[in-house]
Amino acid sequence: MDRRYQVFISSTYTDLAEERREVIQALLEMDCLPAGMEMFPATNEEQWTLIQQVIDESDYYVVIVGGRYGSTTAEGISYTEKEYDYAVEIGKPVLGFVHAKPEDIALGKSQPEMKAQLDAFRAKVMSRLVKTYTHPADLGSAVSRSLILAMKRYPAEGWVRGQYAMTPETQAEMAELRARVSELKLEVKSSLSTIVEVPEGLASGEDSYHITGRLAFYRKSDIKSGSYTSATRYAIDVSIPVTWNEIFGVLGPSLMNEATESDLRKSVFRFCENIVKDEPAGYMPRDFGKFQALKVEEELFQDVLVQLFALNLMTHGVKKRSATDQNKYWALTPLGQDTLMKLRAIPKQSTEVGA
């Protein structure tokens, strides 16, 4: 299986830019994935979490020590040494490379004021198995040979293409899971298609229900005067008899594709208003002039929701929506669909003679 390894490159930057290029080129020729400070500026503590993550995800760690100790953290330790200590701490395979003749390094690529810290860090790195180099070109080949050996001694997980990542065992397990998902879908579909009967003992169908509300109106005398909009409104309590079939026949169509609780509330209130407007004589006083509004209590609407839910005519919506959608949705149950079709579907007209 074609597997690629990620290699973290740790070093100071300004003095070892050419050396890093040689190492990166060598890694690319080996089909490895180089990672290091080119990905992020390792110059402040805010980047440390990201650096740790990249080291964690890498398979091998390469440290290069030249003539500079590098910029330091608040603790007085260089970022290169901090990265090295972390790689050793987590047990990452470490490949160390130090300059064979530090005394020959040009002054512009050295850091005399940090010589003591550099010497201590150099000794720390050389306490483990390391390779030395003199010229950047030497470093590329040294890294290649050391990495090949490390791959044999310390096999790593590496990265593989997604099409090759699954083993036969994984593929078999996924096939079993797909089969189980299909079974569950059939079970759910079967359970949803089962029409549950209306629970006994609950008002339903043609059973009556009274919707009470507060009816506001203008008097006939105010309408005749032509200035009723500024006149005093009057109000009376009304009780509107309806059946559960009538209520469900109004709400059912909007539930076919799921509806918000707010939309259902508006439908109920509009239904009640239309009843009063269509039969004003049955609800209005003798001095009634013009309908203004009908207020139905929220508690009554909640009673309607609970009843239709208890009758297994509707249930909570299940469609996926955005996280910002805070609406409550309702939908028809199989029994609700069947009931709605009986209430609202138009039957075929008979064509028989004399029918």
MIVOTI-283308 format. One record per residue (C-alpha): x, y, z; residue in one letter. Coordinates in steps of 0.001 Angstrom, whole numbers. Example, Ala and Ser with C-alpha at 12.3 -4.5 7.8 and 13.67 -1.06 7.14 Angstrom:
residues 2
DRENDREN       u       v       w type
DRENDREN   12300   -4500    7800    A
DRENDREN   13670   -1060    7140    S
end
This chain:
residues 355
DRENDREN       u       v       w type
DRENDREN       0       0       0    M
DRENDREN    1336    3445    -973    D
DRENDREN    1989    5203    2339    R
DRENDREN    3439    8664    2905    R
DRENDREN    5049    9942    6085    Y
DRENDREN    4929   13415    7555    Q
DRENDREN    8249   14731    8838    V
DRENDREN    8519   17755   11102    F
DRENDREN   11621   19891   10462    I
DRENDREN   12838   21908   13447    S
DRENDREN   15682   24461   13348    S
DRENDREN   16477   28136   13484    T
DRENDREN   15489   29795   10243    Y
DRENDREN   17573   32773    9133    T
DRENDREN   20913   30914    9277    D
DRENDREN   19653   27535    8042    L
DRENDREN   17299   28525    5206    A
DRENDREN   19485   26772    2593    E
DRENDREN   19824   23667    4749    E
DRENDREN   16056   23508    5219    R
DRENDREN   15533   23736    1449    R
DRENDREN   17870   20778     945    E
DRENDREN   16040   18734    3574    V
DRENDREN   12612   19606    2175    I
DRENDREN   13760   18645   -1330    Q
DRENDREN   15122   15331     -32    A
DRENDREN   11839   14583    1764    L
DRENDREN    9767   15402   -1317    L
DRENDREN   11923   13079   -3416    E
DRENDREN   11103   10347    -893    M
DRENDREN    7363   11141   -1236    D
DRENDREN    7301   12409    2342    C
DRENDREN    5299   15383    3607    L
DRENDREN    7543   18103    5119    P
DRENDREN    6104   20158    7976    A
DRENDREN    7681   22955    9967    G
DRENDREN    7949   26678   10549    M
DRENDREN    7123   27413    6898    E
DRENDREN    3574   26604    7916    M
DRENDREN    3428   29105   10766    F
DRENDREN    5561   31811   12427    P
DRENDREN    6949   30151   15557    A
DRENDREN    7605   33472   17236    T
DRENDREN    5081   33673   20052    N
DRENDREN    3374   31543   22637    E
DRENDREN      27   31728   20833    E
DRENDREN    1407   29433   18128    Q
DRENDREN    2593   26740   20512    W
DRENDREN    -679   24811   20531    T
DRENDREN    -598   24609   16726    L
DRENDREN    3070   23549   16759    I
DRENDREN    2297   20759   19227    Q
DRENDREN    -574   19566   17047    Q
DRENDREN    1611   19405   13928    V
DRENDREN    4327   17511   15811    I
DRENDREN    1693   15107   17162    D
DRENDREN     441   14444   13627    E
DRENDREN    3941   13934   12214    S
DRENDREN    5516   10481   11955    D
DRENDREN    9152   11558   12371    Y
DRENDREN   10940   14587   13799    Y
DRENDREN   14124   16126   12330    V
DRENDREN   16159   18717   14265    V
DRENDREN   19017   20690   12682    I
DRENDREN   21527   22547   14878    V
DRENDREN   23728   25207   13282    G
DRENDREN   25372   28305   14732    G
DRENDREN   22357   30069   16284    R
DRENDREN   20335   29238   19370    Y
DRENDREN   17367   31214   18054    G
DRENDREN   14654   33407   19528    S
DRENDREN   13533   32418   23015    T
DRENDREN   10253   32007   24862    T
DRENDREN    9315   33770   28096    A
DRENDREN   11050   30906   29926    E
DRENDREN   14361   31685   28175    G
DRENDREN   14373   28527   26045    I
DRENDREN   14516   28702   22258    S
DRENDREN   11546   27551   20213    Y
DRENDREN   13717   24985   18495    T
DRENDREN   14749   23446   21821    E
DRENDREN   11157   23579   23066    K
DRENDREN    9996   21674   19970    E
DRENDREN   12825   19153   20442    Y
DRENDREN   11958   18566   24104    D
DRENDREN    8308   18062   23229    Y
DRENDREN    9084   15541   20462    A
DRENDREN   11305   13551   22847    V
DRENDREN    8669   13750   25590    E
DRENDREN    5910   12227   23450    I
DRENDREN    8204    9515   22090    G
DRENDREN    8383   10743   18510    K
DRENDREN   11282    9156   16496    P
DRENDREN   13922   11922   16514    V
DRENDREN   16605   12363   13834    L
DRENDREN   19297   14841   14901    G
DRENDREN   21743   16648   12613    F
DRENDREN   24448   18994   13949    V
DRENDREN   27108   21029   12172    H
DRENDREN   30413   19125   12213    A
DRENDREN   32565   22273   12627    K
DRENDREN   30638   24985   14476    P
DRENDREN   33835   27039   14780    E
DRENDREN   33861   27433   10999    D
DRENDREN   30354   28899   10838    I
DRENDREN   30419   32485    9528    A
DRENDREN   29854   35198   12103    L
DRENDREN   26710   36347   10290    G
DRENDREN   25187   32934   10846    K
DRENDREN   26176   32645   14485    S
DRENDREN   24871   34102   17736    Q
DRENDREN   27869   34740   20062    P
DRENDREN   25780   36157   22906    E
DRENDREN   23817   32865   23095    M
DRENDREN   26831   30531   22757    K
DRENDREN   26365   28972   26198    A
DRENDREN   22733   28088   25520    Q
DRENDREN   23586   26771   22053    L
DRENDREN   26410   24583   23395    D
DRENDREN   24081   23114   26036    A
DRENDREN   21375   22415   23429    F
DRENDREN   23935   20941   21021    R
DRENDREN   25151   18601   23804    A
DRENDREN   21540   17607   24543    K
DRENDREN   20905   16672   20913    V
DRENDREN   24230   14792   20635    M
DRENDREN   23394   12703   23699    S
DRENDREN   21257   10704   21274    R
DRENDREN   22309    9158   17944    L
DRENDREN   22956   12012   15477    V
DRENDREN   24562   12711   12128    K
DRENDREN   26913   15588   11352    T
DRENDREN   27055   17738    8244    Y
DRENDREN   29351   20455    6839    T
DRENDREN   27554   21757    3775    H
DRENDREN   23825   22048    2984    P
DRENDREN   24171   19570     103    A
DRENDREN   25542   16979    2551    D
DRENDREN   22527   17422    4810    L
DRENDREN   19933   16388    2207    G
DRENDREN   21529   12991    1561    S
DRENDREN   22187   12448    5279    A
DRENDREN   18533   12994    6109    V
DRENDREN   17425   10602    3331    S
DRENDREN   19641    7767    4581    R
DRENDREN   18708    8320    8236    S
DRENDREN   14998    8440    7470    L
DRENDREN   15069    5188    5483    I
DRENDREN   16723    3503    8451    L
DRENDREN   14233    5052   10899    A
DRENDREN   11305    3784    8821    M
DRENDREN   12630     243    9193    K
DRENDREN   13377     534   12920    R
DRENDREN   10347    2599   13893    Y
DRENDREN    7448    1849   11510    P
DRENDREN    4933    4683   11632    A
DRENDREN    1269    5013   10772    E
DRENDREN    1769    7403    7871    G
DRENDREN    -880    8670    5456    W
DRENDREN   -2621    6698    2709    V
DRENDREN   -5131    7624      22    R
DRENDREN   -8724    7181    1093    G
DRENDREN   -9383    4497   -1538    Q
DRENDREN   -6654    2339      -8    Y
DRENDREN   -7312    3134    3641    A
DRENDREN   -9946     466    4239    M
DRENDREN   -8817   -3056    4983    T
DRENDREN  -10949   -6048    3912    P
DRENDREN  -12112   -6305    7521    E
DRENDREN  -13199   -2660    7523    T
DRENDREN  -15009   -3087    4234    Q
DRENDREN  -16841   -6151    5567    A
DRENDREN  -17824   -4257    8706    E
DRENDREN  -19129   -1338    6650    M
DRENDREN  -21148   -3708    4481    A
DRENDREN  -22751   -5167    7607    E
DRENDREN  -23511   -1676    8906    L
DRENDREN  -25102    -678    5600    R
DRENDREN  -27275   -3783    5706    A
DRENDREN  -28321   -2993    9277    R
DRENDREN  -29154     605    8308    V
DRENDREN  -31365    -707    5500    S
DRENDREN  -33148   -3008    7938    E
DRENDREN  -33735    -157   10374    L
DRENDREN  -35107    2046    7586    K
DRENDREN  -37579    -685    6662    L
DRENDREN  -38591   -1082   10304    E
DRENDREN  -39126    2660   10682    V
DRENDREN  -41085    2851    7426    K
DRENDREN  -43228     -85    8505    S
DRENDREN  -43951    1463   11892    S
DRENDREN  -44835    4827   10314    L
DRENDREN  -47177    3218    7802    S
DRENDREN  -49179    1558   10546    T
DRENDREN  -52341    3533   11204    I
DRENDREN  -52949    3728   14939    V
DRENDREN  -56578    3860   16028    E
DRENDREN  -58035    6867   17819    V
DRENDREN  -57706    6343   21587    P
DRENDREN  -61011    5546   23281    E
DRENDREN  -62532    8030   25691    G
DRENDREN  -61288   11147   23873    L
DRENDREN  -63464   13670   22061    A
DRENDREN  -62927   13371   18310    S
DRENDREN  -64576   13431   14905    G
DRENDREN  -68017   15031   15063    E
DRENDREN  -67833   15589   18813    D
DRENDREN  -68401   19267   19557    S
DRENDREN  -65933   21657   21121    Y
DRENDREN  -66520   25255   22119    H
DRENDREN  -63922   27871   21287    I
DRENDREN  -64312   30886   23508    T
DRENDREN  -62972   34318   22735    G
DRENDREN  -63343   38052   23177    R
DRENDREN  -65122   39735   20264    L
DRENDREN  -64382   43437   19663    A
DRENDREN  -66728   45497   17460    F
DRENDREN  -68035   48972   16646    Y
DRENDREN  -71678   49914   17235    R
DRENDREN  -74069   50544   14371    K
DRENDREN  -74529   54156   15377    S
DRENDREN  -70774   54780   15147    D
DRENDREN  -70633   53262   11684    I
DRENDREN  -73456   55542   10474    K
DRENDREN  -71654   58601   11798    S
DRENDREN  -68696   57835    9528    G
DRENDREN  -66092   58290   12266    S
DRENDREN  -66099   54836   13767    Y
DRENDREN  -62315   54415   13564    T
DRENDREN  -61947   56887   16410    S
DRENDREN  -65003   55628   18246    A
DRENDREN  -64977   53462   21314    T
DRENDREN  -64686   49735   20640    R
DRENDREN  -66983   47381   22487    Y
DRENDREN  -66352   43768   23382    A
DRENDREN  -68355   40722   24346    I
DRENDREN  -67455   37137   25186    D
DRENDREN  -68477   34573   22563    V
DRENDREN  -68545   30783   22438    S
DRENDREN  -68112   29209   19001    I
DRENDREN  -69259   25580   18664    P
DRENDREN  -67143   23512   16266    V
DRENDREN  -66303   19841   15763    T
DRENDREN  -62868   18237   15928    W
DRENDREN  -63243   17235   12291    N
DRENDREN  -63765   20896   11361    E
DRENDREN  -60656   21968   13300    I
DRENDREN  -58534   19203   11837    F
DRENDREN  -59910   19816    8343    G
DRENDREN  -58594   23383    8587    V
DRENDREN  -55149   22529   10023    L
DRENDREN  -54524   19267    8162    G
DRENDREN  -53465   20589    4717    P
DRENDREN  -50689   22779    6172    S
DRENDREN  -49401   19764    8135    L
DRENDREN  -48832   17703    4982    M
DRENDREN  -45411   19290    4520    N
DRENDREN  -44943   20157    8211    E
DRENDREN  -46021   23495    9665    A
DRENDREN  -44754   25754   12411    T
DRENDREN  -46719   26133   15615    E
DRENDREN  -47058   29811   14802    S
DRENDREN  -48720   29040   11447    D
DRENDREN  -51139   26617   13101    L
DRENDREN  -52077   29256   15683    R
DRENDREN  -52884   31754   12931    K
DRENDREN  -54997   29158   11120    S
DRENDREN  -57068   28407   14228    V
DRENDREN  -57657   32084   14998    F
DRENDREN  -58522   32880   11362    R
DRENDREN  -60925   29906   11312    F
DRENDREN  -62758   31287   14333    C
DRENDREN  -62897   34803   12865    E
DRENDREN  -64386   33503    9624    N
DRENDREN  -67115   31649   11481    I
DRENDREN  -68131   34820   13290    V
DRENDREN  -67964   36937   10122    K
DRENDREN  -70008   34398    8109    D
DRENDREN  -72759   34212   10738    E
DRENDREN  -72705   37575   12528    P
DRENDREN  -76317   37308   13625    A
DRENDREN  -75514   34323   15749    G
DRENDREN  -72835   36083   17774    Y
DRENDREN  -73289   39844   17520    M
DRENDREN  -75554   42044   19662    P
DRENDREN  -78389   44071   18117    R
DRENDREN  -76349   47269   17980    D
DRENDREN  -73482   45536   16117    F
DRENDREN  -72096   47680   13325    G
DRENDREN  -68668   46396   12215    K
DRENDREN  -66389   43545   13213    F
DRENDREN  -63048   44663   14618    Q
DRENDREN  -61233   41617   16021    A
DRENDREN  -61605   38299   17778    L
DRENDREN  -59107   37358   20456    K
DRENDREN  -58752   33686   21328    V
DRENDREN  -56746   32770   24409    E
DRENDREN  -53364   31072   23897    E
DRENDREN  -54318   28380   26402    E
DRENDREN  -57206   27325   24176    L
DRENDREN  -54888   26934   21176    F
DRENDREN  -52571   24766   23275    Q
DRENDREN  -55573   22608   24210    D
DRENDREN  -56256   22082   20497    V
DRENDREN  -52638   21002   19892    L
DRENDREN  -52691   18585   22813    V
DRENDREN  -55982   17061   21687    Q
DRENDREN  -54896   16485   18082    L
DRENDREN  -51621   15044   19342    F
DRENDREN  -53469   12751   21773    A
DRENDREN  -55749   11619   18928    L
DRENDREN  -52648   10494   16964    N
DRENDREN  -53542   12881   14147    L
DRENDREN  -50326   14868   14259    M
DRENDREN  -46852   14604   15728    T
DRENDREN  -43625   16578   16018    H
DRENDREN  -41836   17442   12754    G
DRENDREN  -38687   15486   11886    V
DRENDREN  -37218   17322    8879    K
DRENDREN  -33671   18631    9283    K
DRENDREN  -33405   22403    9536    R
DRENDREN  -30710   24963   10217    S
DRENDREN  -29421   25418   13768    A
DRENDREN  -30779   28968   13781    T
DRENDREN  -34360   27804   13140    D
DRENDREN  -35976   27860   16577    Q
DRENDREN  -39546   27170   15390    N
DRENDREN  -41566   24205   16630    K
DRENDREN  -42816   22065   13746    Y
DRENDREN  -45748   19658   13520    W
DRENDREN  -46576   17005   10908    A
DRENDREN  -49315   14528   10038    L
DRENDREN  -49210   10975   11354    T
DRENDREN  -50319    8074    9122    P
DRENDREN  -53690    8194   10894    L
DRENDREN  -53794   11950   10352    G
DRENDREN  -53148   11502    6618    Q
DRENDREN  -55894    8908    6366    D
DRENDREN  -58337   11078    8317    T
DRENDREN  -57528   14173    6254    L
DRENDREN  -58088   12321    2986    M
DRENDREN  -61527   11224    4173    K
DRENDREN  -62395   14767    5230    L
DRENDREN  -61003   16782    2322    R
DRENDREN  -60526   14493    -710    A
DRENDREN  -63198   14978   -3368    I
DRENDREN  -65029   11721   -4213    P
DRENDREN  -65706   10762   -7821    K
DRENDREN  -69169   11764   -9005    Q
DRENDREN  -71480    8953  -10096    S
DRENDREN  -72229    8833  -13838    T
DRENDREN  -75044    6256  -13624    E
DRENDREN  -78361    7254  -15136    V
DRENDREN  -80806    8266  -12499    G
DRENDREN  -78147    8308   -9829    A
end
